[in-house]
Amino acid sequence: MKSRKHRKILSVAASLISKKGFKGTSLQEIADKVGLHKSTLFHYFKNKEELLLEILTKAIDEVSLNLKRIIAEKEIAPEEKLKKAIGSHLILLSEHFDNVNVYLNDFRSLSKKNQAVYLDKRKEYQKDFEKIIVEMKRKGHFKGLDSTIVTFGLLGMLNWVIKWYHPEGSLSPTEIGDVFYRMVTK
């Protein structure tokens, strides 16, 4: 498990990069906000890109783990799995708002090698999400629709929430998830 200081660095860096961009955020600024000497950051991360990769993978790893747990629940119907998957995605998106925003704006700042590492995690998540869509198709939902396209459409809709969601808005992530679930199943 990561130390409290490690988690603090990630949180501060995600917030700063979300607001100012990867190129606009310096390691010195991150260190100052955390209350460390800049050189101490290198105890936790080899370089700024490694820090960026960890910011990006933090959210995808957590949402992927939740999705795998949902898929493994053999006793619940595919419809309930989809509802839980939508809810989990939106709750974690709201909890990791800065991390997701960093992905949308700064993913290309990673080297090709680290982009591939991160994209592999996203592809695995997409494939796991698609398993639920395939289960739903077997139960008569999404008739005549390509499972991959349905998955991409649903994930695109969920991910776009980052552009308009506000914590003080009229609906919680769970309530937004309920609306989305009803949109795609009714």
C-alpha positions in Angstrom: 0.0 0.0 0.0 1.2 3.5 -0.8 2.3 5.8 2.0 0.2 8.8 2.9 2.8 11.1 1.5 2.8 9.2 -1.8 -1.0 9.5 -2.0 -0.8 13.2 -1.2 1.7 13.8 -4.0 -0.6 12.0 -6.4 -3.6 14.0 -5.3 -1.8 17.4 -5.4 -0.2 16.6 -8.8 -3.6 15.4 -10.3 -5.3 18.6 -9.1 -2.6 20.9 -10.5 -2.2 19.0 -13.8 -6.0 19.0 -14.2 -6.1 22.8 -13.8 -2.9 23.8 -15.5 -2.0 20.9 -17.8 1.0 18.6 -17.7 3.4 21.0 -19.4 2.1 23.9 -17.3 2.7 22.2 -14.0 6.3 21.9 -12.6 7.7 19.4 -10.2 8.7 22.4 -8.0 5.1 23.5 -7.8 4.0 20.0 -6.8 6.7 19.8 -4.2 5.8 23.2 -2.8 2.1 22.3 -2.5 2.9 19.1 -0.7 5.5 20.7 1.5 8.5 18.8 0.2 11.8 19.6 -1.3 11.7 19.0 -5.1 14.5 16.4 -4.8 12.3 14.4 -2.4 9.8 13.8 -5.2 12.4 11.6 -6.8 12.2 9.3 -3.8 8.6 8.5 -4.9 8.8 8.9 -8.7 11.6 8.5 -11.2 10.4 11.5 -13.2 7.4 13.6 -14.0 6.1 11.1 -16.7 6.1 8.3 -14.1 4.0 10.5 -11.9 1.6 11.2 -14.8 1.3 7.5 -15.6 0.4 6.7 -12.0 -2.2 9.5 -11.9 -3.8 8.0 -14.9 -3.7 4.4 -13.8 -5.0 5.1 -10.3 -8.6 5.7 -11.5 -8.6 3.0 -14.2 -7.2 0.4 -11.8 -9.9 1.1 -9.2 -12.8 1.2 -11.6 -11.5 -2.0 -13.3 -11.3 -3.9 -10.0 -14.9 -2.8 -9.2 -16.1 -4.0 -12.7 -14.4 -7.4 -12.3 -16.2 -7.8 -8.9 -19.5 -7.0 -10.5 -19.0 -9.4 -13.4 -18.0 -12.2 -10.9 -21.4 -11.8 -9.1 -23.0 -14.9 -10.6 -26.2 -14.6 -8.6 -27.3 -11.2 -10.1 -29.0 -10.7 -13.4 -27.1 -8.9 -16.3 -29.5 -6.0 -16.0 -28.4 -5.4 -12.3 -24.7 -5.9 -13.3 -25.1 -3.1 -15.9 -26.8 -0.8 -13.4 -24.0 -1.5 -10.9 -21.3 -1.0 -13.6 -22.8 2.3 -14.7 -23.0 3.5 -11.0 -19.5 2.4 -10.2 -18.1 4.1 -13.2 -19.8 7.4 -12.4 -19.0 7.3 -8.7 -15.4 6.7 -9.4 -15.3 9.3 -12.1 -16.6 11.9 -9.6 -14.2 10.7 -6.9 -11.2 10.8 -9.4 -12.4 13.9 -11.3 -8.9 15.4 -11.6 -7.4 12.0 -12.7 -10.0 11.6 -15.4 -9.6 15.2 -16.5 -5.9 14.7 -16.8 -6.5 11.7 -19.1 -8.8 13.7 -21.4 -6.3 16.6 -21.7 -2.8 15.2 -21.1 -2.8 11.5 -22.1 -0.6 12.4 -25.1 2.1 13.7 -22.8 3.1 10.1 -22.1 5.7 8.4 -24.2 4.5 5.9 -26.7 5.5 3.0 -24.4 3.6 4.4 -21.4 0.6 5.3 -23.6 0.5 1.6 -24.6 0.6 0.5 -21.0 -2.3 2.8 -20.1 -4.3 2.0 -23.2 -4.0 -1.7 -22.5 -5.7 -1.1 -19.1 -8.5 0.9 -20.8 -9.0 -1.8 -23.4 -9.2 -4.5 -20.7 -11.9 -2.4 -19.0 -13.8 -1.9 -22.2 -13.7 -5.7 -22.9 -14.9 -6.4 -19.3 -17.8 -3.9 -19.7 -18.6 -5.5 -23.0 -19.1 -8.9 -21.2 -22.1 -7.4 -19.5 -23.5 -6.1 -22.8 -23.1 -9.6 -24.3 -25.0 -11.0 -21.3 -27.7 -8.4 -21.7 -28.0 -9.4 -25.4 -28.6 -13.0 -24.4 -31.5 -11.8 -22.3 -33.1 -9.9 -25.3 -31.6 -6.4 -24.9 -29.8 -4.5 -27.6 -31.3 -6.7 -30.4 -29.5 -6.4 -33.7 -26.9 -4.1 -32.2 -23.2 -4.7 -32.2 -22.0 -5.3 -28.6 -18.7 -3.4 -29.1 -20.5 -0.4 -30.5 -23.1 -0.4 -27.7 -20.2 -0.6 -25.2 -18.3 2.3 -26.9 -21.5 4.3 -26.9 -22.3 3.7 -23.3 -18.7 4.3 -22.1 -18.5 7.5 -24.2 -21.7 8.7 -22.6 -20.4 7.9 -19.1 -17.0 9.5 -19.7 -18.5 12.7 -21.1 -20.1 13.4 -17.7 -16.7 14.8 -16.7 -17.4 17.7 -19.0 -20.6 18.8 -17.3 -20.9 17.2 -13.9 -20.7 19.4 -10.8 -20.8 18.0 -7.2 -23.2 20.7 -6.1 -25.6 19.9 -9.1 -29.1 18.6 -8.7 -28.2 15.0 -9.2 -25.6 12.7 -7.6 -23.5 10.3 -9.7 -25.8 7.5 -8.6 -28.9 9.4 -9.7 -27.2 10.2 -13.1 -26.4 6.6 -13.4 -30.0 5.6 -12.9 -31.1 8.0 -15.6 -28.5 6.6 -18.0 -29.5 3.0 -17.1 -33.1 3.8 -17.9 -32.1 5.5 -21.1 -30.4 2.4 -22.5 -32.7 -0.3 -21.1 -36.2 1.2 -21.5 
